[in-house]
Amino acid sequence: MASDQTGPADVAGSAIDSVSVLSEDSRRRMFTFIRRAGHAITRDEAAASVGISRKLAAFHLDKLVAAGLLRARYETPGGIRKVGRRPKVYEPTDAQITVSIPDRRHELLADLLLDAVLTEEADENAAQAAMRTAGQRGRQLGEIAREETRPGRLGPERGLTACEGLLEEYGYEPVREAPDRLRLRNCPFHPLAAKAPDLVCGMNQAFLSGYLAGLEVNGIRAVLAPEPGECCVRLGPNGTDQDDQTPQDH
């Protein structure tokens, strides 16, 4: 995940841009028409679908292509070669648009739970498998980040700075309370965390603990410190007793 060229923050930005592109009525109706057509659509067909000129349709179609919602290519309709330049045709991409403010990462939670179901071992229950997969995923991301950045030895302050990028990407909204403490203002798994706090908050702690381990951050650990409206986990110095608290409703 972290090794992808496009991170979660970039995806969120792209989704917002796409929604903005679709705010224009003719453009949105044209996009809907093309998605439902089941075949590539010419500019003339797109223009006719919303009752505008071919030139204006071309402008809107180019905007949809630039936003990654459509792809364009040249094709001869019906497979019959005609004299002159082949018409440009448009078809939908596989792009999916999801915008959530504040940021939510339900797809990450679902992916971890699916991994847990598929890899559950004989000596563990479903909850234990979920904690294990969350920790493993966090560690993998931390190891990838360390390999990419090669930060050297990471003490508490530099370690938290190194963590902030991933926390921002995944919607945690980190706030530096002190040089060695990070508070996470947003729960990316809300409202699901409120429905099953022991499971979801435990997975969240395991995920962030794994990331710290994979990134090799010294002197910092992920502890449970639930506050209403915020993430149930904080990152703080070793030795804190906050991890003895019980997850509460978000």
N, C-alpha and C positions, 0 to 999 in steps of 0.2 A: 504494500500500500504506500509506504513512504517512498519507495523507489520510483513510483510513477512520476512521469513528467508533470502531470496535473494533479495537484493535491486537493483535499477537500475544500480549502478556502477558495481556490481557483474555480472549482466546480460551482460553489455557491455564487461566486461573482458572475460566472457565465449564465447561471440560471436566472439571476436578476436581470442581466442584459437581455436574455431571451424573452422574459416576461415583458420587459419594456418594449421590445420590438413588436410583440403581439398586442400591444395596447391600442394600435391603430385599427379601426373597425374593418376596413377593406382588406388589410393585410391579414388580419386574423381569420376572416371568412375565406380568403383565398387559401390560406394554410390548411384550414379544415377541409376544404374541397379537395385539395391535393392529397391529404392523408387518406381520405375516404375513397379516392378514385380507383385505387388498386393497380394503377399503371402510371407511367411517366406522362406529365402534362406539359403541353406547349404554352408559350406566352399567350397565344390567341385564346386557347381554352381557359387559361387562368383569368384573363381579362373578361371574357364572356361570363364566367361564373359569378362575378360580382358587379358586372355592368360598368366597367371603366375602360379607358383607352389602353391599347397595347403598350404604349410608351410608359404610362403610369404603372401598368402591371409589371413591366420590366423593372421599374424602380423598386417596387415592393418586393418582387422576387429576389432581387439582388440583396436587399436588406435581410431577407430570410436565409439566404445562403450564407451571408457574412456572419449571422448569428448561429450558424451550425444547425439550423432546423431543416434546411433543404439542401440537396446536392444537385448540381447542374451538369449536364453533359449534352453532347450533340447526337441526335438520332433521327433516322428516317421513320416517320410514323407508318406503321403497318409493314415495315420491312421493305418498302418499295422505294428504290432510289429515284429521286427527282432531280431535275436540272437545277443547278445553283447550290447555294450553301444549305447544308442540312440544318433544320431548325433546332434551337436549344430547347431541351426538355428538363423538367424538374420533378424530383421525387423526394419523399421524406427520408431523413436520416434516422438512425436508431436513438437519437438524443431523447432523454427523458428529463423533464423539467420539474424540479422540486424546490420550492422556496419556503423557508421557515424562519421566522423571526420571533423569539430568539432561536438560535441554531439548534437543530435536533439531529441526532445520529442513530435513529432507530434501525437503519440498515446495518450498522456495525453491530448492534446488539443482536439482531436477528442472525447475522452471519456467525457470531460467536456461539449462539445457542444451537444453530444448525451443526456447527463443527462438534459441539459437545454431544449432540445426539448421535452423530456418525462415528464418533471415536470413544464413546463411553466404554470404560473398561469394566471387567467383571467385579473388581473390588471397590468400585465407587458408585455412588448414586448420581442422579441427574444433576443435582446442585453442585456436587464435587466436580463432576465433569465440566460444568460451566465455568467454575472458578479456575480449573486447570487450563482450559482453552483460552480464557481471558488473559491469564498470566503469560501463557506461551505467546499469544499474539502481541502483547505489549513488549515482551522481551525481544521478539523478532524485529519489531519496529525500532526499538532502541539500538539493537545491534546494527541494523541497516543505517540508522542515523549516525552512529559512531564511525562506521566504515566510510560513510560519505564525507563527514566533517573532520575526522581525525583530530579531536579536540585535546588529546593528551589527558593528563590527570584532571578529573573534575571534582573539586571540592564543593561545598554547599552552595556558595554564591554563583560560581560559574556553572555549576550543574543545573541550578534552577533556570538560569538564563538560557542554557542549551535546551531545556525542556519547554520553554515558553512557545517555541515555534509550533510544536505538535499540539500543544494545548490550545493555541489559537486556531489552528486548522480544524480541530475537532469540536470547536464550539464551547470550550470550557470557560472562556472569558477570564483568563488568569489576571490577578491583581497582586502585586508585590507588597505584602504587608510589612515585611522586614527583609533584610538581605538574605536570610535563610528561611523565609516562609512565603509560600504562595497560596493565596485564597482563590478558589474557583467560583466565580460569580454565577455561572450558568450550569445547569444539569443537562447535558446533551441527551439524556435518556428519559427526561420528563415527558409525559406523565406516567410512563410505565414504571419508573422507579417508585412512585407513590403507591402503585398497586402491589408491588412485591419488593419492598425495600431491602429485606435480608438478602434476597437473591441478586437484585440489580446493583445495589450498593456494594455488595461483596464482589461482584464481577468487576465493577468499576475500580474498586481498590486493587484487585488483583491485576487488572489491566495496567494501571498506572505504576504499581509496584514492579511489574514486569518490565515496563519501559525504563524505569530508573535502573534496574539491574542490567538490562541490555546496553544502556548508554554508559553504564559504570559510573554512576553518580555516587560519590562518597558522602556520608554524613546526613543524608536526607532520606526520608521514607514517606510513603503515602499512608495517611491515617484517616480513620473515620471521624469526622467532626461535623455532623449534619446540622444545617441551619435552614430554616424555612426559605424557600425560593432560590436556594443555591445548591451547588453540587455537594454531595455528602462527604467528599474526600478533600483533604487539604494536603499540601506537601510541606513538611516541616522537618526540623532537626531530629535526629535519633534521640530516644530517651523520653519523648513526650508521652503523656498518658492518654492523649485524646483518642487513641485507637481502641480504648476500652468502652467507648460510647456505643450505644445501640442505634442503628439506622432508624430514622423517623420519616414521617411523611414530608415530601418536598412542598 
